[in-house]
Amino acid sequence: MPTELNVLTAMITPAVLISACAGLILSTSVRLGRVVDRVRALSERFEEMVRHRPEDVVLYDDRLQMTFAQLDWLTSRARHLQRAMTTFYLSLGLFVATSVAIGITAAVDGQYALVPVIFGMFGVGLLFFGTILLGLEATLALRSIHAEMDLLWKLGRHHAPEELRARLPRRIWPLR
């Protein structure tokens, strides 16, 4: 029969994973908030753009295409982040359940010892799945930033004075 100290130690062990989940939940929540802010800014930029005639807006078609591409990427990013947060919350709950199940298992002389292991393994699996979702979201964020930078370079090429364009190395101005 395990001693009380061993039971207490075993019950606290999932705390490391609980802490990891809390950190991921916090950072994912911040990332989701930033996506929401980007969508709002994109919406305002879109509304401003459609108030003008297309011929009055520099690179109108490129901007319109970028706006819809950004909206698509931001929608996908938000969905990945929401799913990741859901998996992290479920994982957190499973790690707490693991800790409780360890205590209960010790109280009933080791019966049902497999229950905390199952809870813990499902929790770790969800934690892993959530990190994969965050990786996918980060990839979308990078694609979005690259596309936005390409558009900004096009605008820069359009608006930069000729003497500035002549002074800067050719590699500064993308070929697209």
Stockholm file with secondary structure:
# STOCKHOLM 1.0

chainA/1-176         MPTELNVLTAMITPAVLISACAGLILSTSVRLGRVVDRVRALSERFEEMVRHRPEDVVLYDDRLQMTFAQLDWLTSRARHLQRAMTTFYLSLGLFVATSVAIGITAAVDGQYALVPVIFGMFGVGLLFFGTILLGLEATLALRSIHAEMDLLWKLGRHHAPEELRARLPRRIWPLR
#=GR chainA/1-176 SS CCCHHHHHHHHHTHHHHHHHHHHHHHHHHHHHHHHHHHHHHHHHHHHHHHTSCGGGSTTHHHHHHHHHHHHHHHHHHHHHHHHHHHHHHHHHHHHHHHHHHHHHHHHTTTTTTHHHHHHHHHHHHHHHHHHHHHHHHHHHHHHHHHHHHHHHHHHHHHHSCHHHHHHSCGGGSCCC
#=GC SS_cons         CCCHHHHHHHHHTHHHHHHHHHHHHHHHHHHHHHHHHHHHHHHHHHHHHHTSCGGGSTTHHHHHHHHHHHHHHHHHHHHHHHHHHHHHHHHHHHHHHHHHHHHHHHHTTTTTTHHHHHHHHHHHHHHHHHHHHHHHHHHHHHHHHHHHHHHHHHHHHHHSCHHHHHHSCGGGSCCC
//
